[in-house]
Amino acid sequence: MISDKLENMKEEEIIVIATYEAIVEANLAQGLLEESGIPSFLKDEKVTQLYPMFNSPFGGIKLCIMRKDAERAIEVLEDNELIEN
């Protein structure tokens, strides 16, 4: 019972699937995932747009998804050359 709950929590965990330097590329990747039925959101995009010099310290724009969608998301992003394989 507890192990089932822990497993479900792992699948619902939010992970960073990719990082981008440019907002255009990040938005394109997010749009492709949404089009494929994979919910996602961008993290740190506002900071990197307002303060480009902080892009490196913040690690770029992060594309986040649920862990359970990772395999499909990687496939979509690789097919569109928006993630390195």
N, CA, C and O atoms as a GROMACS GRO file, in nm:
protein
  340
    1MET      N    1   0.082  -0.119   0.000
    1MET     CA    2   0.000   0.000   0.000
    1MET      C    3   0.087   0.126   0.000
    1MET      O    4   0.068   0.215  -0.083
    2ILE      N    5   0.180   0.134   0.092
    2ILE     CA    6   0.268   0.251   0.098
    2ILE      C    7   0.358   0.256  -0.024
    2ILE      O    8   0.382   0.364  -0.079
    3SER      N    9   0.408   0.141  -0.068
    3SER     CA   10   0.494   0.141  -0.186
    3SER      C   11   0.418   0.186  -0.311
    3SER      O   12   0.475   0.251  -0.398
    4ASP      N   13   0.289   0.152  -0.320
    4ASP     CA   14   0.206   0.198  -0.432
    4ASP      C   15   0.192   0.350  -0.431
    4ASP      O   16   0.199   0.415  -0.535
    5LYS      N   17   0.173   0.406  -0.312
    5LYS     CA   18   0.160   0.552  -0.300
    5LYS      C   19   0.292   0.620  -0.337
    5LYS      O   20   0.292   0.723  -0.403
    6LEU      N   21   0.403   0.562  -0.294
    6LEU     CA   22   0.533   0.619  -0.327
    6LEU      C   23   0.559   0.613  -0.477
    6LEU      O   24   0.613   0.708  -0.534
    7GLU      N   25   0.520   0.504  -0.540
    7GLU     CA   26   0.538   0.490  -0.684
    7GLU      C   27   0.454   0.593  -0.758
    7GLU      O   28   0.501   0.654  -0.855
    8ASN      N   29   0.329   0.614  -0.713
    8ASN     CA   30   0.243   0.714  -0.775
    8ASN      C   31   0.301   0.854  -0.759
    8ASN      O   32   0.292   0.936  -0.850
    9MET      N   33   0.362   0.881  -0.643
    9MET     CA   34   0.423   1.011  -0.619
    9MET      C   35   0.540   1.033  -0.714
    9MET      O   36   0.561   1.144  -0.763
   10LYS      N   37   0.617   0.928  -0.741
   10LYS     CA   38   0.730   0.939  -0.833
   10LYS      C   39   0.682   0.973  -0.973
   10LYS      O   40   0.742   1.056  -1.041
   11GLU      N   41   0.574   0.909  -1.017
   11GLU     CA   42   0.520   0.935  -1.151
   11GLU      C   43   0.466   1.076  -1.164
   11GLU      O   44   0.471   1.135  -1.272
   12GLU      N   45   0.416   1.132  -1.053
   12GLU     CA   46   0.358   1.266  -1.055
   12GLU      C   47   0.463   1.374  -1.026
   12GLU      O   48   0.431   1.493  -1.024
   13GLU      N   49   0.585   1.334  -1.003
   13GLU     CA   50   0.693   1.427  -0.976
   13GLU      C   51   0.721   1.514  -1.098
   13GLU      O   52   0.718   1.465  -1.211
   14ILE      N   53   0.747   1.640  -1.075
   14ILE     CA   54   0.781   1.732  -1.184
   14ILE      C   55   0.931   1.730  -1.204
   14ILE      O   56   1.008   1.741  -1.109
   15ILE      N   57   0.973   1.716  -1.331
   15ILE     CA   58   1.115   1.711  -1.365
   15ILE      C   59   1.147   1.812  -1.474
   15ILE      O   60   1.058   1.855  -1.549
   16VAL      N   61   1.273   1.848  -1.484
   16VAL     CA   62   1.321   1.934  -1.593
   16VAL      C   63   1.366   1.841  -1.705
   16VAL      O   64   1.458   1.761  -1.687
   17ILE      N   65   1.302   1.851  -1.820
   17ILE     CA   66   1.333   1.762  -1.933
   17ILE      C   67   1.439   1.823  -2.025
   17ILE      O   68   1.513   1.750  -2.091
   18ALA      N   69   1.446   1.957  -2.028
   18ALA     CA   70   1.545   2.024  -2.114
   18ALA      C   71   1.564   2.168  -2.066
   18ALA      O   72   1.478   2.225  -1.999
   19THR      N   73   1.677   2.226  -2.104
   19THR     CA   74   1.702   2.367  -2.076
   19THR      C   75   1.740   2.437  -2.207
   19THR      O   76   1.800   2.377  -2.296
   20TYR      N   77   1.704   2.563  -2.216
   20TYR     CA   78   1.726   2.639  -2.338
   20TYR      C   79   1.783   2.777  -2.303
   20TYR      O   80   1.754   2.834  -2.198
   21GLU      N   81   1.864   2.828  -2.393
   21GLU     CA   82   1.920   2.963  -2.377
   21GLU      C   83   1.822   3.068  -2.431
   21GLU      O   84   1.814   3.178  -2.377
   22ALA      N   85   1.749   3.033  -2.537
   22ALA     CA   86   1.660   3.129  -2.604
   22ALA      C   87   1.514   3.098  -2.575
   22ALA      O   88   1.472   2.982  -2.577
   23ILE      N   89   1.435   3.203  -2.547
   23ILE     CA   90   1.293   3.187  -2.519
   23ILE      C   91   1.217   3.132  -2.639
   23ILE      O   92   1.120   3.058  -2.622
   24VAL      N   93   1.260   3.166  -2.759
   24VAL     CA   94   1.193   3.118  -2.880
   24VAL      C   95   1.200   2.966  -2.888
   24VAL      O   96   1.100   2.900  -2.915
   25GLU      N   97   1.318   2.912  -2.864
   25GLU     CA   98   1.337   2.768  -2.867
   25GLU      C   99   1.257   2.700  -2.755
   25GLU      O  100   1.197   2.594  -2.777
   26ALA      N  101   1.257   2.758  -2.638
   26ALA     CA  102   1.183   2.702  -2.524
   26ALA      C  103   1.033   2.701  -2.553
   26ALA      O  104   0.965   2.602  -2.525
   27ASN      N  105   0.982   2.810  -2.610
   27ASN     CA  106   0.840   2.816  -2.644
   27ASN      C  107   0.803   2.716  -2.753
   27ASN      O  108   0.696   2.656  -2.748
   28LEU      N  109   0.890   2.699  -2.849
   28LEU     CA  110   0.866   2.601  -2.956
   28LEU      C  111   0.857   2.460  -2.897
   28LEU      O  112   0.766   2.383  -2.929
   29ALA      N  113   0.952   2.426  -2.810
   29ALA     CA  114   0.954   2.294  -2.747
   29ALA      C  115   0.827   2.274  -2.663
   29ALA      O  116   0.764   2.168  -2.670
   30GLN      N  117   0.790   2.374  -2.586
   30GLN     CA  118   0.670   2.364  -2.503
   30GLN      C  119   0.546   2.346  -2.590
   30GLN      O  120   0.459   2.265  -2.559
   31GLY      N  121   0.538   2.421  -2.698
   31GLY     CA  122   0.425   2.410  -2.789
   31GLY      C  123   0.412   2.271  -2.851
   31GLY      O  124   0.302   2.218  -2.864
   32LEU      N  125   0.525   2.213  -2.890
   32LEU     CA  126   0.524   2.077  -2.947
   32LEU      C  127   0.476   1.975  -2.844
   32LEU      O  128   0.401   1.883  -2.878
   33LEU      N  129   0.518   1.991  -2.720
   33LEU     CA  130   0.472   1.899  -2.616
   33LEU      C  131   0.323   1.914  -2.592
   33LEU      O  132   0.250   1.815  -2.584
   34GLU      N  133   0.277   2.036  -2.582
   34GLU     CA  134   0.134   2.061  -2.561
   34GLU      C  135   0.052   2.005  -2.678
   34GLU      O  136  -0.055   1.946  -2.656
   35GLU      N  137   0.101   2.022  -2.799
   35GLU     CA  138   0.035   1.969  -2.918
   35GLU      C  139   0.027   1.817  -2.914
   35GLU      O  140  -0.066   1.757  -2.968
   36SER      N  141   0.124   1.755  -2.849
   36SER     CA  142   0.128   1.608  -2.836
   36SER      C  143   0.053   1.560  -2.712
   36SER      O  144   0.055   1.441  -2.681
   37GLY      N  145  -0.012   1.652  -2.643
   37GLY     CA  146  -0.091   1.613  -2.525
   37GLY      C  147  -0.009   1.597  -2.398
   37GLY      O  148  -0.053   1.533  -2.303
   38ILE      N  149   0.110   1.656  -2.396
   38ILE     CA  150   0.197   1.647  -2.279
   38ILE      C  151   0.199   1.783  -2.209
   38ILE      O  152   0.256   1.879  -2.262
   39PRO      N  153   0.137   1.792  -2.091
   39PRO     CA  154   0.138   1.919  -2.019
   39PRO      C  155   0.280   1.958  -1.978
   39PRO      O  156   0.360   1.872  -1.941
   40SER      N  157   0.310   2.086  -1.986
   40SER     CA  158   0.444   2.133  -1.950
   40SER      C  159   0.438   2.280  -1.910
   40SER      O  160   0.337   2.348  -1.932
   41PHE      N  161   0.546   2.327  -1.850
   41PHE     CA  162   0.557   2.468  -1.819
   41PHE      C  163   0.704   2.508  -1.822
   41PHE      O  164   0.793   2.424  -1.809
   42LEU      N  165   0.728   2.638  -1.839
   42LEU     CA  166   0.863   2.691  -1.842
   42LEU      C  167   0.895   2.754  -1.707
   42LEU      O  168   0.809   2.817  -1.645
   43LYS      N  169   1.018   2.736  -1.664
   43LYS     CA  170   1.064   2.792  -1.538
   43LYS      C  171   1.184   2.883  -1.566
   43LYS      O  172   1.271   2.849  -1.646
   44ASP      N  173   1.189   2.996  -1.500
   44ASP     CA  174   1.297   3.095  -1.510
   44ASP      C  175   1.300   3.169  -1.643
   44ASP      O  176   1.400   3.234  -1.674
   45GLU      N  177   1.193   3.162  -1.723
   45GLU     CA  178   1.195   3.233  -1.851
   45GLU      C  179   1.187   3.384  -1.831
   45GLU      O  180   1.246   3.459  -1.909
   46LYS      N  181   1.116   3.430  -1.728
   46LYS     CA  182   1.104   3.575  -1.705
   46LYS      C  183   1.237   3.634  -1.660
   46LYS      O  184   1.277   3.741  -1.706
   47VAL      N  185   1.305   3.565  -1.570
   47VAL     CA  186   1.434   3.614  -1.519
   47VAL      C  187   1.534   3.624  -1.632
   47VAL      O  188   1.605   3.724  -1.644
   48THR      N  189   1.541   3.522  -1.716
   48THR     CA  190   1.640   3.523  -1.824
   48THR      C  191   1.605   3.624  -1.932
   48THR      O  192   1.694   3.671  -2.003
   49GLN      N  193   1.477   3.659  -1.947
   49GLN     CA  194   1.438   3.762  -2.043
   49GLN      C  195   1.471   3.902  -1.989
   49GLN      O  196   1.522   3.987  -2.061
   50LEU      N  197   1.441   3.923  -1.861
   50LEU     CA  198   1.466   4.054  -1.800
   50LEU      C  199   1.614   4.080  -1.776
   50LEU      O  200   1.663   4.192  -1.792
   51TYR      N  201   1.686   3.974  -1.738
   51TYR     CA  202   1.828   3.987  -1.703
   51TYR      C  203   1.909   3.880  -1.776
   51TYR      O  204   1.948   3.781  -1.715
   52PRO      N  205   1.935   3.899  -1.906
   52PRO     CA  206   2.006   3.797  -1.985
   52PRO      C  207   2.142   3.759  -1.926
   52PRO      O  208   2.190   3.647  -1.947
   53MET      N  209   2.204   3.851  -1.854
   53MET     CA  210   2.334   3.819  -1.797
   53MET      C  211   2.325   3.714  -1.686
   53MET      O  212   2.426   3.656  -1.646
   54PHE      N  213   2.203   3.689  -1.637
   54PHE     CA  214   2.183   3.588  -1.533
   54PHE      C  215   2.141   3.452  -1.591
   54PHE      O  216   2.110   3.361  -1.516
   55ASN      N  217   2.142   3.440  -1.722
   55ASN     CA  218   2.101   3.315  -1.786
   55ASN      C  219   2.186   3.198  -1.738
   55ASN      O  220   2.132   3.093  -1.702
   56SER      N  221   2.316   3.214  -1.738
   56SER     CA  222   2.404   3.105  -1.695
   56SER      C  223   2.389   3.070  -1.548
   56SER      O  224   2.375   2.952  -1.515
   57PRO      N  225   2.391   3.169  -1.457
   57PRO     CA  226   2.375   3.134  -1.315
   57PRO      C  227   2.242   3.062  -1.285
   57PRO      O  228   2.237   2.978  -1.196
   58PHE      N  229   2.137   3.096  -1.358
   58PHE     CA  230   2.008   3.031  -1.336
   58PHE      C  231   1.995   2.900  -1.413
   58PHE      O  232   1.899   2.826  -1.393
   59GLY      N  233   2.090   2.871  -1.500
   59GLY     CA  234   2.086   2.746  -1.574
   59GLY      C  235   1.996   2.749  -1.696
   59GLY      O  236   1.958   2.643  -1.746
   60GLY      N  237   1.961   2.867  -1.744
   60GLY     CA  238   1.878   2.877  -1.864
   60GLY      C  239   1.730   2.862  -1.834
   60GLY      O  240   1.688   2.857  -1.719
   61ILE      N  241   1.653   2.854  -1.940
   61ILE     CA  242   1.508   2.838  -1.930
   61ILE      C  243   1.480   2.688  -1.922
   61ILE      O  244   1.522   2.611  -2.008
   62LYS      N  245   1.409   2.649  -1.819
   62LYS     CA  246   1.385   2.506  -1.794
   62LYS      C  247   1.246   2.466  -1.842
   62LYS      O  248   1.147   2.531  -1.810
   63LEU      N  249   1.241   2.356  -1.919
   63LEU     CA  250   1.115   2.299  -1.964
   63LEU      C  251   1.080   2.185  -1.869
   63LEU      O  252   1.153   2.086  -1.860
   64CYS      N  253   0.968   2.199  -1.799
   64CYS     CA  254   0.930   2.103  -1.694
   64CYS      C  255   0.807   2.023  -1.735
   64CYS      O  256   0.715   2.074  -1.797
   65ILE      N  257   0.809   1.895  -1.698
   65ILE     CA  258   0.698   1.804  -1.725
   65ILE      C  259   0.682   1.709  -1.608
   65ILE      O  260   0.761   1.710  -1.514
   66MET      N  261   0.578   1.626  -1.614
   66MET     CA  262   0.559   1.519  -1.515
   66MET      C  263   0.650   1.402  -1.554
   66MET      O  264   0.667   1.373  -1.673
   67ARG      N  265   0.708   1.337  -1.455
   67ARG     CA  266   0.798   1.224  -1.480
   67ARG      C  267   0.732   1.117  -1.567
   67ARG      O  268   0.798   1.058  -1.652
   68LYS      N  269   0.603   1.092  -1.548
   68LYS     CA  270   0.535   0.986  -1.623
   68LYS      C  271   0.532   1.014  -1.774
   68LYS      O  272   0.515   0.922  -1.853
   69ASP      N  273   0.549   1.141  -1.814
   69ASP     CA  274   0.547   1.178  -1.955
   69ASP      C  275   0.686   1.187  -2.017
   69ASP      O  276   0.698   1.222  -2.135
   70ALA      N  277   0.789   1.157  -1.941
   70ALA     CA  278   0.927   1.180  -1.986
   70ALA      C  279   0.962   1.106  -2.115
   70ALA      O  280   1.019   1.165  -2.206
   71GLU      N  281   0.929   0.979  -2.122
   71GLU     CA  282   0.967   0.900  -2.240
   71GLU      C  283   0.907   0.958  -2.368
   71GLU      O  284   0.976   0.975  -2.469
   72ARG      N  285   0.778   0.989  -2.362
   72ARG     CA  286   0.710   1.046  -2.480
   72ARG      C  287   0.764   1.185  -2.512
   72ARG      O  288   0.782   1.219  -2.629
   73ALA      N  289   0.790   1.265  -2.409
   73ALA     CA  290   0.839   1.401  -2.429
   73ALA      C  291   0.976   1.399  -2.496
   73ALA      O  292   1.002   1.477  -2.588
   74ILE      N  293   1.063   1.312  -2.451
   74ILE     CA  294   1.196   1.300  -2.510
   74ILE      C  295   1.184   1.264  -2.658
   74ILE      O  296   1.254   1.319  -2.742
   75GLU      N  297   1.096   1.171  -2.688
   75GLU     CA  298   1.075   1.128  -2.826
   75GLU      C  299   1.029   1.246  -2.913
   75GLU      O  300   1.081   1.266  -3.023
   76VAL      N  301   0.932   1.323  -2.865
   76VAL     CA  302   0.880   1.439  -2.940
   76VAL      C  303   0.991   1.542  -2.962
   76VAL      O  304   1.008   1.592  -3.073
   77LEU      N  305   1.065   1.572  -2.857
   77LEU     CA  306   1.170   1.673  -2.867
   77LEU      C  307   1.286   1.627  -2.955
   77LEU      O  308   1.342   1.706  -3.031
   78GLU      N  309   1.322   1.499  -2.947
   78GLU     CA  310   1.429   1.446  -3.033
   78GLU      C  311   1.387   1.448  -3.179
   78GLU      O  312   1.466   1.484  -3.266
   79ASP      N  313   1.262   1.410  -3.206
   79ASP     CA  314   1.212   1.409  -3.345
   79ASP      C  315   1.218   1.548  -3.408
   79ASP      O  316   1.231   1.561  -3.530
   80ASN      N  317   1.208   1.650  -3.325
   80ASN     CA  318   1.209   1.789  -3.373
   80ASN      C  319   1.340   1.860  -3.346
   80ASN      O  320   1.350   1.982  -3.359
   81GLU      N  321   1.441   1.782  -3.307
   81GLU     CA  322   1.576   1.832  -3.281
   81GLU      C  323   1.579   1.946  -3.179
   81GLU      O  324   1.653   2.044  -3.195
   82LEU      N  325   1.496   1.932  -3.075
   82LEU     CA  326   1.493   2.032  -2.968
   82LEU      C  327   1.550   1.978  -2.837
   82LEU      O  328   1.537   2.041  -2.732
   83ILE      N  329   1.612   1.863  -2.846
   83ILE     CA  330   1.681   1.804  -2.732
   83ILE      C  331   1.790   1.714  -2.790
   83ILE      O  332   1.772   1.651  -2.893
   84GLU      N  333   1.902   1.710  -2.721
   84GLU     CA  334   2.010   1.625  -2.770
   84GLU      C  335   1.984   1.481  -2.729
   84GLU      O  336   1.944   1.455  -2.616
   85ASN      N  337   2.008   1.388  -2.822
   85ASN     CA  338   1.986   1.246  -2.792
   85ASN      C  339   2.109   1.180  -2.744
   85ASN      O  340   2.108   1.060  -2.714
   0.00000   0.00000   0.00000
